[in-house]
Amino acid sequence: MAQDKDPLAVAGESLKGFFDMQAEALQEMMAGKGTESLIAPGAEPGDMTEWAATAAQLQQIWLDFATHQTTAAADKAAKGTNMLDPAQWLVMSQAMLGQMPKGMFEASAKMAQDQMQLWSGVMQSFATGVTGGKMGEAPDAAALPKSDRRFAEPAWREHPAFLLLHQTYLLLADYFRTAVKGMDGLDKSKRQQLEFAVTALAEAMSPDNFLGLNPVVLKRTMDTKGANLVRGMQHLVGDLKRGQLTHTDPNAFRLGENLAASPGKVVHETPLYQLIQYSPSTAEVLEVPLVIFPPWINRFYILDLTPKKSFIKWAVDQGISVFVVSWKSADETMADVVWDDYIRAQMEAIDHARARLDVPAVHTIGYCVAGTTLAATLAVLHRRGEADKVKSATFFTAQVDFERAGDLKNFIDDSQMEMIGQLSPQGYLDGRYLAAAFNALRGRDLIWNYVVNNYLLGEDYPAFDLLHWNGDVTNLPSKWHNAYLRDLYRDNKLVVPDALEADGTPIDLTRVATPSFVQAGREDHIAPAESVWRITKHFTGPIEFLLAGSGHIAGVVNPPAAGKYQYWIGDSAAPSLKDFVAGASEHPGSWWPHWLEWLHKQSDARVPAEGKRVPGGKGDPVIEDAPGRYVKTR
């Protein structure tokens, strides 16, 4: 094998060789060579007509799509815009392996083949021994050397070909991951990149993702005479036209009706954001209002899903005057928007809420990247002597120290930064690219699971509010995005006093003395708990740290009525997260009530819910009803 060959391609060839070998054996078995055929004999003559109709439908769907693509490409060319190729993000995975030591996969190829030959003999003997020589009797899953929920259906064990296929795949995938972990001469970041890339490759090559290698799909195809493939092709073509993988029924939810439906008004607007104030549901409210800053990477209504899941509705029902910022999805007019603009926007929203309700200070919440920005905003306010504008700050899964920022760091070396720059020629990054990257962090759950269910099995899309939100992407200003990845994720400058500045003011997090509540998710793969914890080492004010069960979304959106998950509280001044966990006490259910108790400790004064506490009342001109226009703009 040539020593200069792309190692990712070499790995792919090794896996492809495995599948070619297994597919050939599978075809022989299905044809009845050496064992019983999987295809039931005695098909009715009318079946051929149904299969012919299926083939004709598939062909027509694809021809229609090809015509659509040709027309769309011509229209875009006429307008001077680029044809979107949502698959371009996959090139990033190639860049991840750009510095892989030569010969790693070459040296492993023969070993993998030898292991597969050995395993083939073992599995054939194992299948015969377990089933007593009776084909079609599935061995117990617990008796198999390897298990994986992708192959939980009995069909993967009912025939020796599929038994051998998935067990060998799992062996090979484990081998590649283990080989990366055992490689010498790699720094920690490069090893993490390789582990991520090899895992992504292995997940993509899983036999359940392929029609001819998935017995569950084959059975569905035979049972339905290919009707599942027709529905799957319709789903695939629809996603190709959208340039985005569909996770949920696109017609199940409507903003302002069954999502983002909490009553309120847009009370302020700029080219960058709308400020929504929600109508009170209690006779009295806390005097100090709450201003929520959601991440502009996603739509704000992650905090206002269906009423039973809405954090905003819950907070309003607890007697809090709630404001939330709804960020505008970037377009050509925002090509020059940078981080300073978002920091200024946060300060402006704080000032507007203070002036509107005639109060000296507000409580604040910053979620994810907006929490990172809130930390910088607080540093600027402290530097300017205006820290008293913020009574308290709450951080939902927000990082300020990016040394241990998790899998997203795999997308920020120089070659990938250059690639991202090429994806935003009009000054903004199409949100579909970012969605694809985030989906890749959990490829098995958010990509390949849907490829199997939607495209191969032809199943209908579920109606799931969280997945609807996940697919409701936003565009990002490319200058901000590039600087954020470079200055924070790659160079970790935010925790270096005065290494960055905003609006002409140097940023020093050690000056932040605002009482702060910091929430992290135990299973968060976007903002790992260890990374979020580090905020406790940079702020100098009182901090309460809380570790919630689940991850980046479910760890935050966990209403008390659901009775799900748990949370841990302990010594927020512990020297490390490990020490915090060791001494923490576990509590069942939602952490929201615990946060509310903490908020009341900061200020418990109450006022009547009247005047401008009720947005849009007499003498209070407003812009429009919540959720506003910006959240509906793609």
Secondary structure, DSSP 4 states (H G I P E B T S, - for coil): --TTS-HHHHHHHHHHHHHHHHHHHHHHHHTTSSS--SSPS---HHHHHHHHHHHHHHHHHHHHHHHHHHHHHHHHHHHT-PPP-GGGGGHHHHHHTTTPPTTHHHHHHHHHHHHHHHHHHHHHHHHHHHHTT-TT-PPPGGGSS---GGG-STHHHHSHHHHHHHHHHHHHHHHHHHHHHT-SS--HHHHHHHHHHHHHHHHHT-GGGSGGG-HHHHHHHHHHTTHHHHHHHHHHHHHHHHTS---S-TTS--BTTTBS---EEEEEE-SSEEEEEEPP-SSEEESS-EEEE--TTS-GGGGSSSTTT-HHHHHHHTT--EEEEEEPPP-GGGTT--HHHHHHHHHHHHHHHHHHHT-S-EEEEEETHHHHHHHHHHHHHHHTT-GGGEEEEEEES--S--TT-GGGGGG-SHHHHHHHHHT-TTSEE-HHHHHHHHHHHTHIIIIIHHIIIIIIS-PPPP--HHHHHHHS---EEHHHHHHIIIIIIIT-GGGSTTSSEETTEE--GGG--S-EEEEEETT-SSS-HHHHHGGGGT--S-EEEEEESS-TTTTT---GGG---EEEE--TT-SSHHHHHHH-EEEES-SHHHHHHHHHHH---EEES-GGGSTT-TT---SEETT-SGGG--
